[in-house]
Amino acid sequence: MMRDADVVPSDGLQFKNGSFRLGMPLGSAIRFIQSHHRDISNVELKYNEENLIKSDIIIKLVDEGIFLRFESKTQRLTAIEIFDLNKIMLRYSGKIFCGPPVTTPSFTKIYSLFGPTKQGTFNSTSTTYTIRWPGVAFLFNVPESYRNTHTSPDNQPKQIDFEHAGFLASRIQIFYRNDELSVRPLDESSLYFEPVKVFLGRGILFEKRRCEINFSSTTQDVISLLGRPDSVFYKKEDKMKIHSVQGNYEGIQCMDYFYNYFYLGIDLLFDIYTHTVKKIVLHSNSPCHYDFNIYAKCNFKIMIQGTSNPNTNTTDGSNNNIKSIEQSKKKGGGKKQAVVDNKSNNNNNNKKMNKKKPVVLDSDEEEEEEQQNKSEEEEDEEE
C-alpha cells in the first residue's frame, strides 16, 4: 500500500513511484491507480448522477485515506484531501510530521514546520478551525467545551490553547495557490482539452492547432493533421445501411473502419471505398457511460448557421451569423441538430445514460433532414 508521501503545496502528493499532481486529467489519475493495483486496491468513484455538469468527480482511496477531487468541466484534479491522518505517513521538506508511527500533528508542530501565516477561520457548522498556507490547509476539530466560550461574535476562536489534546489536525487539503476551487493552468504547449468547433454537415475545427477535419478528408489528411490513431477498428456489419439515402442496400456486410483517437475523445469513421470521413463521434467521458475512461473528454462546441444568412461558410466561427447552440436556443433560430448515437445495451444502468451519449456527426445528416422536413410540410398541407 502507498502509505508514504511528500506534501508539496500547490503541486500535490509525491510518492516514491509516482505522484498525484494538481491539474492532472482524470484518466491519468485512474491509469496511475491501475498501474499500482497491488498497492492501491480499495478505490471508490463518486459522482452526482443528477448533476454531472456542475458536481465534482471524486476518487476515494479508502486504505490511504485520500480524496482526489476533479472539476467536472475539464476533468482535471483541483484538490487533494487527506481525511484520515492515521493511515498515511506524510513529509514536508524531508521531515515526517504525520502518520504512523508519528502521532497526529498538533497546531504547534504544524506551525513550527510550515512557519507563520494569517489567522485561521472557524466554521460553526462543521465546528472546525482551518489554518491556510499557500497551497495547503490544515483543519482542526474544536472540542465542544470551547465552541461557545472561546469564540468571538465573528466566529473567530480566542484564547484557545492549541496544545490541548483535542486540538489535533483532522484533515489536510492541498490545492493550487490560495484558492481551493481554482484549476491549475495548463502549459501553453499542452493540447489537452483543446477547444473543438463543430459545424453540422461539414466537420470539426481544432482551434489551437488550426486544422479542420471535414467529410472530404482522407486518411492521409487525418494522419498528417492529427498523427497516427491510437487504434483502428473495422466494422463487421452495418444494420442501419438500409436507411441510407444513397439507396445502397447490398446486404449488411460492411468493412468501413474507425480511427480511434482516445486522447482527443474522437472517433472518425471512414468509407471503405473512398477512404474519406463519413462520420465523426465526439465523447464527453461521462462517469455513468459504458465508455467511461476509454476516451478523454472532448471540449467541443456545436456551431449552427443563423437564419438570416444560411449560406454563410466560416471555418473559424468568427462571423456573426455563426452562433453557439446555446444562443440559438434563446432566439429560436436554426433547425439543424446533432444526431445522437442510439446504441442500446440490455444493461439497465445504461437507461440513465441517455443524456450523455456521444455526439455523432454524419455526412448524410443534411439530406436526411431535408427529406424529413418535406414530409412534415406535406402532412400539414393535407390536414
C-alpha positions in Angstrom: 0.0 0.0 0.0 1.1 3.5 -0.7 1.4 4.9 2.8 4.4 7.2 2.4 4.2 10.6 0.6 5.6 14.1 0.5 3.2 17.0 0.7 4.1 19.6 -1.9 1.9 22.7 -1.5 0.3 23.9 -4.8 1.6 20.8 -6.5 0.2 17.6 -5.0 1.3 14.4 -3.3 4.7 12.8 -4.2 5.2 9.1 -3.7 8.3 7.0 -4.3 7.0 5.6 -7.6 4.8 8.5 -8.9 2.6 11.3 -7.8 -0.9 12.8 -7.8 -0.3 16.3 -9.3 -2.8 19.1 -9.3 -4.1 19.7 -12.8 -3.6 16.1 -13.9 -6.5 14.7 -16.0 -8.9 12.2 -14.5 -7.8 9.5 -16.9 -4.2 9.9 -16.0 -5.0 9.5 -12.3 -7.0 6.3 -13.0 -4.2 4.9 -15.1 -1.8 5.6 -12.3 -4.0 3.8 -9.8 -4.5 0.9 -12.1 -0.7 0.6 -12.7 -0.3 0.3 -8.9 -3.2 -2.0 -8.2 -1.1 -4.1 -5.8 -0.5 -1.1 -3.6 -3.9 0.7 -4.2 -6.6 -2.0 -4.0 -9.6 -0.3 -2.5 -10.9 2.6 -4.7 -14.3 4.3 -5.0 -15.5 6.6 -7.7 -18.1 9.1 -6.6 -20.2 11.5 -8.7 -23.7 13.1 -8.8 -25.9 11.4 -11.4 -28.5 14.2 -11.1 -26.0 17.0 -11.8 -22.9 15.7 -13.7 -22.1 19.0 -15.2 -21.7 21.1 -12.1 -20.7 18.5 -9.5 -17.2 17.4 -8.9 -16.0 13.8 -9.6 -14.2 12.3 -6.6 -11.9 9.3 -6.4 -11.6 7.9 -2.8 -8.6 5.9 -1.9 -10.1 4.1 1.1 -7.0 2.4 2.6 -4.8 5.5 2.1 -7.4 7.9 3.5 -7.3 10.2 0.5 -9.9 12.1 -1.6 -9.0 13.2 -5.2 -11.3 16.0 -6.4 -11.8 16.6 -10.1 -13.6 19.6 -11.6 -16.3 18.2 -13.9 -15.9 20.5 -16.9 -12.3 19.8 -17.7 -12.0 16.7 -15.6 -8.7 17.8 -14.0 -7.5 17.4 -10.4 -8.3 20.6 -8.4 -7.7 19.4 -4.8 -6.4 16.6 -2.7 -7.7 15.9 0.8 -6.2 13.6 3.3 -9.2 12.7 5.6 -7.6 10.1 7.8 -4.1 11.1 9.1 -3.6 7.8 10.8 -3.3 5.8 7.6 -0.5 7.6 5.7 2.9 8.9 6.6 3.5 12.5 5.4 6.6 14.5 5.0 7.3 18.2 4.3 10.8 19.4 3.3 12.1 15.9 4.2 10.7 15.9 7.7 8.0 13.5 8.9 5.1 15.3 10.6 2.2 12.9 10.3 1.1 9.3 10.3 2.3 6.1 11.9 4.4 5.8 13.9 4.3 9.5 14.5 1.2 10.8 16.3 -1.4 13.1 14.7 0.2 16.6 14.4 -0.8 19.3 16.8 -1.1 23.0 15.8 2.2 23.9 17.4 4.1 21.2 15.5 2.5 22.2 12.2 3.1 25.9 12.8 6.8 25.3 13.6 7.2 23.3 10.4 5.3 25.4 7.9 6.1 28.8 9.5 3.8 31.8 10.3 0.7 32.5 8.4 -2.6 34.5 8.6 -5.2 33.9 11.3 -7.4 30.9 10.6 -11.2 30.7 10.3 -13.8 28.9 12.4 -16.7 27.1 10.8 -19.5 26.9 13.3 -21.4 24.3 11.2 -18.7 21.8 11.0 -17.0 23.0 14.2 -13.6 23.1 12.5 -10.8 25.6 12.7 -8.9 26.0 9.4 -5.4 27.4 9.0 -4.1 28.1 5.5 -0.8 28.5 3.8 -0.3 29.0 0.1 -1.4 25.7 -1.5 -2.1 23.8 1.7 -4.6 24.0 4.6 -5.0 22.1 8.0 -8.3 21.5 9.7 -8.7 21.1 13.4 -11.8 19.8 15.3 -12.8 22.2 18.0 -13.9 20.4 21.2 -17.5 21.2 22.3 -16.3 22.9 25.6 -14.5 25.5 23.5 -17.2 26.2 20.9 -19.3 28.7 22.8 -17.0 30.2 25.5 -14.0 30.7 23.3 -15.4 32.2 20.1 -15.9 35.9 19.4 -19.0 37.4 17.7 -17.4 36.9 14.3 -16.9 33.2 15.0 -13.2 33.5 15.4 -11.5 31.4 18.2 -10.0 33.5 21.0 -7.6 32.4 23.8 -7.5 28.8 22.7 -4.8 26.6 24.0 -3.8 24.7 20.9 -1.7 22.3 22.9 -4.9 21.0 24.3 -5.3 17.3 23.5 -8.4 18.0 21.4 -6.7 20.3 19.1 -5.1 17.9 16.7 -5.2 18.1 12.9 -8.1 16.1 11.4 -7.7 16.8 7.7 -5.2 18.2 5.2 -6.1 19.9 2.0 -3.7 20.5 -0.9 -4.8 23.0 -3.7 -3.4 25.4 -6.2 -2.1 28.6 -4.5 -4.7 30.3 -2.4 -7.9 29.1 -4.0 -9.4 25.7 -3.3 -11.6 25.9 -6.3 -9.2 27.1 -9.0 -7.7 24.8 -11.6 -4.0 24.8 -12.2 -3.3 26.4 -15.6 -2.3 24.1 -18.4 1.1 24.6 -20.1 0.9 26.6 -23.3 2.2 23.6 -25.2 -0.5 21.3 -23.9 -3.2 20.2 -26.2 -5.3 18.6 -23.5 -9.0 19.7 -23.6 -8.3 21.7 -26.8 -11.4 23.6 -27.9 -13.1 22.0 -30.9 -15.8 23.7 -33.0 -18.4 21.5 -34.7 -20.1 22.6 -37.9 -23.0 20.3 -38.6 -23.0 18.6 -42.0 -19.4 19.8 -42.6 -16.8 18.8 -40.0 -14.8 19.9 -37.0 -12.2 22.6 -36.4 -9.4 22.3 -33.8 -8.8 25.8 -32.6 -5.4 25.5 -31.1 -3.7 23.6 -33.9 -5.8 25.4 -36.5 -6.7 22.4 -38.6 -10.0 21.1 -39.9 -11.4 17.6 -40.4 -14.4 17.5 -42.8 -16.4 14.9 -44.7 -14.0 15.1 -47.6 -10.9 14.5 -45.6 -8.9 11.3 -46.5 -7.0 9.0 -44.2 -3.8 10.7 -45.3 -5.3 14.1 -44.5 -6.2 13.0 -41.0 -2.9 11.4 -40.2 -1.0 14.4 -41.4 -3.1 16.7 -39.1 -3.7 14.5 -36.0 -1.0 11.9 -36.3 -1.3 8.1 -36.1 -4.6 6.9 -34.4 -4.4 5.1 -31.1 -6.4 2.2 -32.6 -8.1 1.1 -35.8 -11.4 -0.7 -35.7 -13.2 -2.4 -38.6 -17.0 -2.6 -38.7 -18.2 -6.1 -39.5 -21.8 -5.1 -40.3 -24.0 -2.1 -40.6 -27.6 -2.8 -39.7 -28.6 0.9 -40.5 -27.4 0.7 -44.1 -31.0 0.1 -45.3 -31.8 3.7 -44.3 -29.0 5.2 -46.4 -30.2 8.0 -48.7 -27.9 6.7 -51.5 -30.1 3.6 -51.8 -27.3 1.1 -51.4 -29.0 -2.0 -49.9 -26.5 -4.7 -50.8 -26.7 -6.8 -47.7 -25.5 -5.7 -44.3 -21.8 -6.6 -44.7 -19.6 -3.6 -44.0 -15.9 -3.1 -43.9 -15.9 0.6 -43.0 -13.3 1.4 -40.4 -12.8 3.8 -37.4 -9.7 5.7 -36.5 -9.9 6.0 -32.6 -8.1 8.9 -31.0 -8.6 8.2 -27.3 -6.5 11.1 -26.1 -8.7 13.5 -28.2 -12.0 11.9 -27.3 -12.8 11.5 -31.0 -13.6 8.6 -33.4 -13.5 9.0 -37.2 -15.4 6.6 -39.5 -14.0 6.2 -43.0 -15.8 4.8 -46.1 -14.1 1.6 -47.3 -14.4 2.6 -50.9 -13.5 6.3 -50.9 -11.4 6.3 -47.7 -12.9 9.7 -46.7 -14.5 10.6 -43.4 -18.2 9.8 -43.3 -18.9 10.1 -39.5 -17.4 11.8 -36.5 -18.0 10.7 -32.9 -17.3 13.1 -30.0 -17.0 11.7 -26.5 -17.9 13.6 -23.2 -16.4 10.8 -20.9 -19.3 10.8 -18.6 -18.7 8.7 -15.5 -22.0 6.9 -15.9 -21.4 6.0 -19.6 -20.2 2.5 -20.6 -17.3 4.1 -22.5 -16.0 6.0 -19.4 -12.3 6.4 -19.1 -11.6 4.9 -22.6 -11.6 8.4 -24.1 -10.5 11.7 -22.8 -13.2 14.4 -22.6 -13.6 16.3 -25.9 -14.0 20.0 -25.4 -16.5 20.6 -28.3 -18.9 23.4 -29.0 -21.6 22.9 -31.7 -22.0 25.8 -34.1 -25.0 26.4 -36.3 -25.8 28.8 -39.1 -28.1 31.8 -38.4 -31.3 32.0 -40.3 -30.5 35.5 -41.7 -27.8 34.1 -44.0 -28.0 30.3 -44.3 -25.2 30.3 -47.0 -22.6 31.7 -44.6 -19.5 29.5 -44.6 -16.9 30.4 -41.9 -14.3 27.9 -40.7 -13.3 29.7 -37.5 -16.7 30.7 -36.3 -15.8 34.4 -36.2 -18.7 35.5 -38.4 -21.7 37.0 -36.5 -24.0 34.6 -38.3 -22.3 31.6 -36.6 -23.6 31.2 -33.1 -23.2 28.8 -30.3 -26.1 26.3 -29.9 -27.0 28.0 -26.6 -27.5 31.4 -28.3 -29.6 29.8 -31.0 -32.0 28.1 -28.5 -32.7 31.5 -26.9 -33.6 33.1 -30.2 -35.3 30.1 -31.7 -33.0 30.1 -34.7 -31.6 27.2 -36.6 -33.3 23.8 -37.3 -30.2 21.6 -37.5 -29.5 19.4 -34.6 -26.8 16.9 -33.7 -27.6 13.3 -34.3 -27.2 11.2 -31.2 -25.8 7.7 -31.3 -28.7 5.5 -30.2 -26.7 2.4 -29.3 -28.6 0.3 -26.9 -27.5 -2.1 -24.2 -29.5 -4.6 -22.2 -27.9 -3.4 -19.0 -30.5 -1.4 -17.1 -27.8 1.0 -15.9 -27.5 2.4 -19.5 -31.0 3.8 -19.2 -29.6 6.6 -17.1 -27.0 7.5 -19.8 -29.2 8.9 -22.5 -28.3 12.5 -21.8 -24.6 11.8 -22.0 -24.2 9.7 -25.2 -21.6 10.7 -27.8 -22.4 13.3 -30.3 -22.3 11.8 -33.8 -21.9 13.9 -37.0 -22.9 12.2 -40.2 -22.3 13.3 -43.8 -25.8 12.2 -44.8 -27.4 14.2 -42.0 -28.3 17.3 -44.0 -30.0 15.3 -46.8 -32.0 13.2 -44.4 -33.1 16.2 -42.5 -34.4 17.9 -45.6 -36.5 14.9 -46.6 -37.9 14.8 -43.1 -38.9 18.4 -43.2 -40.5 18.0 -46.6 -42.6 15.1 -45.4 -43.8 17.1 -42.4 -44.8 20.0 -44.6 -46.8 17.7 -46.9 -48.7 16.3 -43.9 -49.5 19.8 -42.7 -50.9 20.7 -46.2 -53.1 17.6 -46.3 -54.6 18.5 -42.9 
